[in-house]
Amino acid sequence: MDASRNATCYLLSNGVLQEIHWFKQPYTSWFVGDYVTEDGRLYTATPVDPVFIFLPIFDEARMKKGDDLGKFRQLDEIMLIDEYPAYQHLLSIAEDAMQLVCEVKEIGSSKFFRLDDSKVLGWLYHKVCRLKQTLLTLDKNYAAQDEKDTLSDAVSILGEYLKDDPWLKQLCIRLRLNLLEVTRKASEIEFVPNAVESNQGSTASQEKNKGGNKTTRAGRQTKKAKVETESRNIKEMFTRASRRKN
């Protein structure tokens, strides 16, 4: 589940959480032994900071109201979500990840967690600064543009994994950026679809070819699910992430 509560595929391998993406070129197939498989898609797994995945869960779990900071709760209670039972598989990495952005109280042998807004913003600020430096190394054009524009580009990329309210909104306030401009840039970013979206997009495309009619899927989608006509590596994805006006 991503920040918009859409189903998303992840892989947990050796304690590292990775997001599943897919690549596809037109007219591609795989040779498997003596056979040819028609589906030429290539699935890849890229590491993702689990804090992005846990933020919506921990935010909701503290039951914050107004000036009330919310409740401390145990991890197994926070991670118990009826609609998404697979979160239980992430208990092994949740404690170390969320100590960065939570207040933690120990009572005997038990630990209780409560999300801390100031720690979350500090963590996000660190992420933005690192991403901004990465963008400068990926594309020489970033070095030529205004530093604030590069900062806005970095925030818009991270915004793909954040709720607009409260995190993206508070981050923009801290960095003195225009939230509307940042969200506009985020909507223009072309991300490679994840595994769930690729399967949904493929099904929709097949139905369209059969009936000759347009097929739409219900629900708001964070990332654009579209058939890719060329493979893109991570470097290319970031250099294309922000399109400046000529």
Order of alpha helices (4+ residues) and beta strands (2+ residues): beta-beta-beta-beta-beta-alpha-alpha-alpha-beta-beta-alpha-alpha-alpha-alpha-alpha-alpha-alpha
